[in-house]
Structure formats: C-alpha cells, structure tokens
C-alpha cells in the first residue's frame, strides 16, 4: 500500500514537471527590451554646462549599460546633432561598431543629424529619418581665426618664441603662408577621404557615389532616402519597431535612457567664469578670452549654418 502511494506521488510530480518545464521555456511577454539612448548636441571631447554635447565618454557609458543588460535586445540611438570634432566622432563610431556585434543598433534622426551627426549614424544596422530631417552635410571644415587686428585694437603686442618652423601657424597672429595653407588643406583632405570611406562602407555605396554626395550639401530625410543615405522614413516609434524586428522580438518593452547631465569638469568651468566675473571682466571679455584660448584649429565634421 505504501509503495502505491509513493508511486502515485512520483507520478503527480512528473506530471507537474511536464507542465511547468515548457512554461519555463516561454519568455515572459514584454520582458525583452529595446533601449532608446538620446544623443543631443555638438560632438566634442568634453561636456559643457551651457549646452548639451555628445562625448565619447557618455556614449560609451550608455552603450555599455545597454550591452550589459541581458533583457535589452536592441538599441535605438536618437540623434540630434550638427556634428563636431573629428576625433570624438571617430571614437564614438568605434563604440557603436563594438556593440553592434552583439545587438542591433538603429538610428532615429530628429530635426538634424548632419556632418558628424551623420558620421556616427552611417554604420548603424538601419537609419530612420523624418521627412523633414536635415542630414548629410558630408564634409570637413577647419578654421584658423586671424585675431591680429583685434590684438592691435586692444593694444596687445605678442612676442613669439618658437621651436619648429610651423609652430605659430595656428596662433592666428598673422596671415598663413602659401605653404602653410597647403599643409592645412592636405590635413582636411585626409579627413575628408576618411569620412567618404566610412559612409561608403556603412551604406554599401561606392566611393565615387559618396564623393558625388559629399559636397557639404544638406539633404532632407526624403532626399536622403532616395540617395541611399537612410533606410526608412519615420519617427522614433518606427525606429523602435525596426530594431525589434532585427532582434526578433515581438511587443518589446521600451526603456528610455536619460540624457547625460553636465560633468564635474563642466561645473568647474562655470566656477572659472564666476571668478572672472568677480575680477571685473564683462561677459564680452570672457567670450573673447574663450575665442582666443580655443584658437588652435580643430578639423570638424560640422554643419555650418
């Protein structure tokens, strides 16, 4: 009698196991996620207290978070940017390519994703733009402000001591020589070719096709789709649905990451400005100092409006 009871208990347990095991293999509806990461502002190496920026540090932090989260199956990058400095653009694109190996990445362009904003987008699995999005502006610009006349107006005389023939060509205190202009143009040309190569690879276009588009011209979302620079027209919801399809997820939960806050470094910059104001400098004086301190040319993938 005792043996029969034991057998009955074992049988019941087996039946429960057969019922529960398949249920354990079924994913919970809505558990899989698509992460939406907002990237807004000029692309630069450091953050700013006064305006939003996109930095390699912030992008890496957000992408690492999405990559570590096992329930995040795909990522949407919501990009609003006129572009920015070349090296940070290249660093950000490298981070995107790393994460793309494990999870689909779709770019959703907002009002503007031009120049460097397009650069960091072009190797995503898919790009979605609004019909009225401004994008393209594929090209490079470098500027050396000549402040010699301004110094003279302020009664400032600069004594230059240099080691190296071209060391003062970036100071903006004189006209560039023809040889120096050629040096600058050669550097810009190198960065231009790098931009063209990245777009050609990312969009599956020939180098010649991209060169024909890489005139610095901006395109609407509609034009960009016709030219093969974007894949679909639509907003962030379209991008989320497309990312879910690429990940093989049905009805995913959507998690919106928060835009990064100003860093301690940018807050320290604000403290520096406050000290200058206490010393009696006007807002105009401070702006002038900022211009002079940033005179060294940074080649940029930047749309100049």
MODA-V523143 format. One line per field, one symbol per residue. phi: phi as a letter, one per 40 degrees, with the letter a starting at -180 (. if undefined). psi: psi as a letter, one per 40 degrees, with the letter a starting at -180 (. if undefined). A space follows every 50 residues. Layout:
phi: ???
psi: ???
This chain:
phi: .cccccccccccccccccccccccccccdgccbbcbbcbbhccacbcbcc acbbbdcccccccccccccccccabbccbbachicddcdccccccccccc cbacbbcbcccaabfcccdcccbccabbbcdcdcagfcibbbbbccbdcc ccccgbbbbbbbbhdbcccccgbacccdcccccccccccccccccdcccd ccbgbcdcdcdcccbgccbcdccccccgcbcbbicccccccccccccgbb fccbbccccccdccccccccccccccccchccdccccccccccbcccbdb cbccc
psi: ddddddddddddddddddddddddehihhediihhhhhhhaihidiiidd iiihidddddddddddddhdeheihhhhhgieaaiddddddddddddddd ddhihhhhhbdhgibddddedeeidihhiidehhabfhaiihhhhheddd dddefhhhhhhihhdedeeedfeiiiiddddddddddddddddddddddd ddefiidddddddgeeiiiiddddddeedidihiadddddddddddefhh giihhhiihiiiidddddddddddddddeehiddddddddddefdhhhhi ghhh.
